[in-house]
């Protein structure tokens, strides 16, 4: 199946994607903002139904497979899927 990039048409991509990391690389307790999701359209759409979409701030509650994310006052459990990539911009806490 072909992969498709899904992002809102109004989203302005950052000038440099070098600061983005795969969601699976964020440690527990780390926050990030979803910038890009790449995968089958139906998989991306399903995550969007759970509230995981471009611009959403997430926090990794538990790393691993499955990982558990906090978002919008709730928790979402995700299993690893090689056909789906979620890239986030890490949000670093102020010192």
C-alpha positions as CSV (number, residue, x, y, z in Angstrom):
1,X,0.0,0.0,0.0
2,X,1.3,3.5,-0.8
3,X,2.2,5.8,2.1
4,X,0.6,9.2,2.2
5,X,1.5,12.3,4.2
6,X,-1.5,13.7,6.0
7,X,-1.4,17.2,7.4
8,X,-4.0,20.0,7.5
9,X,-3.8,22.2,4.5
10,X,-3.5,25.3,6.7
11,X,-0.5,23.9,8.6
12,X,2.7,25.7,8.0
13,X,5.6,23.3,8.2
14,X,8.6,24.4,10.1
15,X,11.5,25.7,8.0
16,X,13.8,23.0,9.4
17,X,12.8,19.5,10.2
18,X,16.1,18.8,11.8
19,X,14.7,19.4,15.3
20,X,12.0,16.8,14.9
21,X,12.3,13.4,16.5
22,X,10.2,10.2,16.2
23,X,7.7,9.9,18.9
24,X,9.2,6.6,20.1
25,X,12.4,8.4,21.0
26,X,10.8,10.7,23.6
27,X,11.5,9.5,27.1
28,X,8.8,9.1,29.7
29,X,7.9,12.5,31.2
30,X,9.0,14.4,28.0
31,X,6.5,16.6,26.1
32,X,6.3,17.3,22.4
33,X,4.1,18.8,19.7
34,X,3.0,16.6,16.9
35,X,4.3,18.1,13.6
36,X,4.0,15.4,11.1
37,X,2.3,12.0,10.7
38,X,3.2,9.8,7.7
39,X,1.5,6.5,7.0
40,X,-1.6,5.0,5.4
41,X,-4.4,7.6,5.3
42,X,-6.7,5.3,7.3
43,X,-4.1,4.9,10.1
44,X,-3.5,8.6,10.3
45,X,-7.2,9.3,10.3
46,X,-7.8,6.9,13.2
47,X,-5.2,8.7,15.3
48,X,-6.8,12.0,14.5
49,X,-10.1,10.6,15.8
50,X,-8.3,10.0,19.1
51,X,-7.1,13.6,19.1
52,X,-3.5,12.9,18.0
53,X,-3.1,15.4,15.1
54,X,-0.8,18.2,13.8
55,X,-0.2,20.8,16.6
56,X,-1.3,18.5,19.5
57,X,0.8,18.7,22.6
58,X,1.5,15.3,24.0
59,X,3.4,13.9,27.0
60,X,4.9,10.5,27.1
61,X,3.5,8.7,30.1
62,X,5.1,5.4,29.4
63,X,7.7,4.6,26.8
64,X,7.9,1.2,25.0
65,X,5.5,-1.0,23.1
66,X,2.8,-0.1,23.7
67,X,3.6,3.5,24.6
68,X,1.1,5.5,26.6
69,X,0.6,9.2,25.8
70,X,-1.2,12.0,27.7
71,X,-3.1,14.4,25.5
72,X,-6.2,16.6,26.0
73,X,-6.7,15.4,29.6
74,X,-6.7,11.7,28.7
75,X,-4.4,8.9,27.8
76,X,-3.9,7.0,24.6
77,X,-2.1,3.7,24.1
78,X,-0.2,3.2,20.9
79,X,1.4,0.0,19.6
80,X,4.5,0.2,17.3
81,X,3.7,0.2,13.6
82,X,6.5,0.3,11.1
83,X,4.1,1.7,8.5
84,X,3.3,4.8,10.6
85,X,5.7,7.5,11.6
86,X,4.9,10.3,14.1
87,X,7.4,13.1,14.3
88,X,7.3,15.6,17.1
89,X,9.1,18.7,18.2
90,X,10.3,18.2,21.7
91,X,9.1,20.8,24.3
92,X,11.8,21.4,26.8
93,X,10.9,22.6,30.3
94,X,12.1,26.0,31.4
95,X,15.0,25.8,33.8
